[in-house]
Amino acid sequence: MAAAGSFAAYVVIIGVALLGVVAFVAQGVAERLVLAGLALIGIAANIRSWRLAARKHRDVFQARPDLSLAEVFETYYMSAGLDKPVVLAVWYMCADRLRVEPGRLRPTDRFDRELASTDFLASLDDPRDDLAMFVAEYAKRHKLNVNIDAVRTVDDLIRQLAPKPSAAVAQPI
């Protein structure tokens, strides 16, 4: 399933390209040079955005040790009394939606810092949008009340989606 942000970005890019082609054909040499310059600026901005996002991802996540899912549970959630299969399933799905290796994601990762987009262009294809859709579907399917306003970190989200077994009956994905 394509992300809403990805779809919107593709629509914008295709729309701008079509307008550029129409304007290019209909105009004289000077206008064509201006349009070509604008196109180059747009391409450069996209390349810059992709490079910034890749650098941020590398700086934040690649330097961390890669933990197994069992290590993630034992280190961060075993003492909390949460249901292991549910925690690990939700953890994996969150990492997948956020495009982060599950072993490099940490409960302290903040959605407004480590997991935030680097700039406007990167926000058009923000993986947090995919995660928000997943959270809404998961909460509805498992009849969970998720207070999205209270979610600041991955840990906040995991604890709301994988409550203690006595608090709710949530099944693995």
Secondary structure as GFF3:
##gff-version 3
##sequence-region A 1 173
A	DSSP	alpha_helix	4	26	.	.	.	ID=ss1
A	DSSP	alpha_helix	29	57	.	.	.	ID=ss2
A	DSSP	pi_helix	58	62	.	.	.	ID=ss3
A	DSSP	alpha_helix	69	76	.	.	.	ID=ss4
A	DSSP	three_ten_helix	78	80	.	.	.	ID=ss5
A	DSSP	alpha_helix	84	98	.	.	.	ID=ss6
A	DSSP	alpha_helix	120	123	.	.	.	ID=ss7
A	DSSP	alpha_helix	127	141	.	.	.	ID=ss8
A	DSSP	three_ten_helix	148	150	.	.	.	ID=ss9
A	DSSP	alpha_helix	154	161	.	.	.	ID=ss10
###
